[in-house]
């Protein structure tokens, strides 16, 4: 069927999530704290991902595209927020029409995107737990596609319909599972790294910043003063018997 198309979608999805995480680390001001800018940036990023996934999708007999475009919308709802998911869904829906033209298949595709967003937003508020939200949202998106494709593909070939739907369900759940696992693992590792960095730069007994923190701060201030052509002053205090 279209296994190679879904493999391409899966590879793009994993690569994007990993590279995107590294970019977020390089430019933290765009995503911290929870602001409208963060929602917008993530929405545009995930929307672009959905558009790329459509470009590597499989075109069926009825002219519709099968890909993993719903995964970025679900990930936005779970890990970022409703505004980011709305931005991503809007970009994907608009790109579906502009890039591939308006048709009956495009109409059903846009409706499916809207339904996935609405149902996913409801789940994010009603259902607790990342994995529960992902499983329910993915199940709903697969059911939507199964229903819409039945009225089109079953007239051409029942065997084709069953094969297409089976592969779509498998890759939707497999791709979504790997994506959620990757994001949670990257975030967990980031938290562990931050905790280790904090422990290295603070004294365990007093909680006061130690010499490692001083060296890093001093190096940053020296570089900053050189770039700005400003002078830098240093005051040293020797505190005796500070732990008594």
C-alpha positions in Angstrom: 0.0 0.0 0.0 1.6 3.2 1.1 4.0 2.0 3.8 6.9 3.9 2.4 4.9 7.2 2.6 4.1 6.6 6.3 7.8 5.7 7.0 8.7 9.1 5.5 6.1 10.8 7.6 7.4 9.0 10.7 11.0 9.9 10.0 10.2 13.5 9.4 8.1 13.6 12.6 10.9 12.2 14.8 13.6 14.4 13.3 11.5 17.5 13.6 10.7 16.9 17.3 14.3 16.3 18.1 15.7 19.3 16.2 12.8 21.5 17.5 13.7 20.6 21.0 17.3 21.7 20.4 16.2 25.0 18.9 14.0 25.7 21.9 17.0 25.1 24.2 19.0 27.6 22.1 16.4 30.3 22.2 14.6 29.9 25.6 13.3 33.5 25.6 10.8 32.6 22.9 9.2 29.9 24.9 9.6 30.8 28.6 7.5 31.5 30.5 4.0 30.5 29.4 3.1 33.4 27.1 1.1 34.1 24.0 4.4 34.3 22.1 5.3 30.7 23.1 1.9 29.5 21.9 2.3 31.3 18.6 5.8 30.1 18.0 5.0 26.4 18.8 1.8 26.7 16.7 3.7 27.9 13.7 6.4 25.2 14.1 3.9 22.3 14.5 1.7 23.8 11.7 4.8 23.7 9.4 5.4 20.1 10.5 1.9 19.2 9.5 2.3 20.8 6.1 5.6 18.9 5.4 3.9 15.7 6.4 1.1 16.4 3.9 3.8 16.9 1.2 5.0 13.3 1.8 1.5 11.8 2.1 -0.2 9.2 0.0 -2.9 10.2 -2.5 -5.8 7.7 -2.7 -8.2 7.1 -5.5 -10.7 9.7 -4.4 -7.9 12.4 -4.4 -7.6 12.7 -0.7 -4.3 12.6 1.2 -3.3 10.2 4.0 -0.6 11.3 6.3 0.1 12.0 10.0 -0.9 15.7 9.9 -3.2 15.1 12.9 -0.2 14.2 15.2 1.2 17.7 15.5 -2.2 19.1 16.4 -2.6 16.5 19.2 0.9 17.1 20.5 0.2 20.8 20.6 -2.9 20.3 22.7 -1.1 17.9 25.1 2.2 19.7 25.6 1.7 23.3 24.7 -1.9 24.6 24.7 -5.1 25.3 22.9 -3.9 28.5 21.2 -0.8 26.7 19.7 -3.0 23.8 18.5 -5.5 26.3 16.9 -2.6 28.0 15.1 -1.2 24.7 13.9 -4.7 23.4 12.8 -5.4 26.6 11.0 -2.1 26.6 9.1 -2.6 22.9 8.1 -6.2 23.4 6.9 -5.3 26.5 4.9 -2.2 24.7 3.3 -4.4 21.7 2.4 -6.6 24.0 0.3 -3.9 26.2 -1.2 -1.5 23.5 -2.1 -3.8 20.7 -3.3 -6.9 22.7 -4.4 -10.5 22.7 -3.2 -12.5 19.5 -3.7 -14.8 17.1 -1.8 -11.7 15.4 -0.4 -10.3 18.8 0.7 -13.7 19.6 2.4 -13.6 16.4 4.4 -9.9 16.9 5.3 -10.6 20.4 6.7 -13.6 19.1 8.6 -11.5 16.3 10.1 -8.8 18.8 11.2 -11.5 20.9 12.9 -13.0 17.9 14.7 -9.6 16.6 15.9 -8.9 20.1 17.3 -12.2 20.4 19.0 -12.3 16.9 20.5 -8.6 17.2 21.5 -9.3 20.4 23.3 -12.2 18.9 25.2 -10.0 15.9 26.1 -7.2 18.1 27.4 -9.6 19.6 29.9 -11.6 16.5 30.9 -9.0 13.7 30.7 -6.0 13.5 33.0 -2.7 12.2 32.0 -0.6 12.7 28.9 -1.0 9.1 27.7 -4.7 9.0 28.2 -5.2 12.2 26.3 -3.0 11.0 23.5 -4.7 7.6 23.2 -8.2 9.1 23.2 -7.3 11.9 20.7 -5.6 9.4 18.3 -8.5 7.0 18.6 -10.9 9.7 17.7 -8.9 10.9 14.7 -8.6 7.4 13.3 -12.4 6.9 13.7 -13.0 10.1 11.8 -10.9 8.9 8.9 -12.4 5.5 8.9 -15.9 6.9 8.6 -15.1 9.4 5.9 -13.1 7.0 3.8 -15.8 4.3 4.0 -18.2 6.3 1.8 -15.5 6.8 -0.9 -13.1 3.9 -1.0 -15.5 1.1 -0.3 -17.2 1.7 -3.7 -13.8 1.2 -5.5 -12.6 -1.8 -3.6 -13.4 -3.2 -0.1 -9.9 -4.8 0.0 -8.3 -1.4 -0.7 -10.4 0.3 2.0 -9.5 -2.3 4.7 -5.8 -2.2 3.7 -5.6 1.6 3.8 -7.5 1.9 7.1 -5.4 -0.8 8.8 -2.1 0.8 7.8 -3.4 4.3 8.8 -4.4 3.1 12.3 -1.1 1.3 12.8 1.1 4.2 11.8 -1.1 6.7 13.6 -0.7 5.0 16.9 2.9 4.0 16.4 4.0 7.4 15.2 2.0 9.1 18.0 3.4 6.7 20.6 7.0 7.4 19.6 6.4 11.1 19.4 4.9 11.3 22.9 7.7 9.1 24.3 10.3 11.2 22.6 8.9 14.5 24.0 8.5 13.2 27.5 12.0 11.7 27.5 13.6 14.9 26.2 11.8 17.0 28.8 12.6 14.6 31.6 16.3 14.6 30.6 16.2 18.4 30.5 14.9 18.6 34.0 17.5 16.1 35.2 20.2 18.2 33.5 19.0 21.4 35.1 18.9 19.8 38.5 22.4 18.5 38.1 23.6 21.9 37.0 22.0 23.5 40.1 23.6 20.9 42.4 27.1 21.5 40.8 26.8 25.3 41.3 25.5 25.3 44.9 26.9 24.2 48.2 25.0 21.1 49.4 25.0 22.2 53.1 24.3 25.9 52.9 22.6 26.3 49.5 25.0 29.2 48.7 26.5 29.4 45.2 30.0 27.9 45.1 33.1 28.6 43.1 31.8 27.0 39.9 28.9 29.5 39.8 31.4 32.3 40.5 33.6 31.2 37.6 30.7 30.9 35.1 29.3 34.3 36.2 32.6 36.0 36.1 33.4 34.7 32.6 30.0 35.9 31.3 30.4 39.3 32.8 33.9 39.7 31.4 32.7 38.7 27.9 29.8 41.1 28.2 32.0 44.0 29.3 34.3 43.4 26.4 31.5 43.3 23.9 30.0 46.5 25.3 33.4 48.2 25.9 32.5 48.8 29.5 34.6 48.5 32.6 34.1 45.8 35.2 34.6 46.0 38.9 35.1 43.1 41.3 34.7 43.3 45.1 36.1 40.3 47.1 34.9 39.7 50.7 36.6 37.1 52.9 34.0 35.9 55.4 35.6 33.9 58.2 33.8 31.3 60.2 30.6 31.6 58.0 29.3 28.2 59.1 29.4 28.9 62.8 
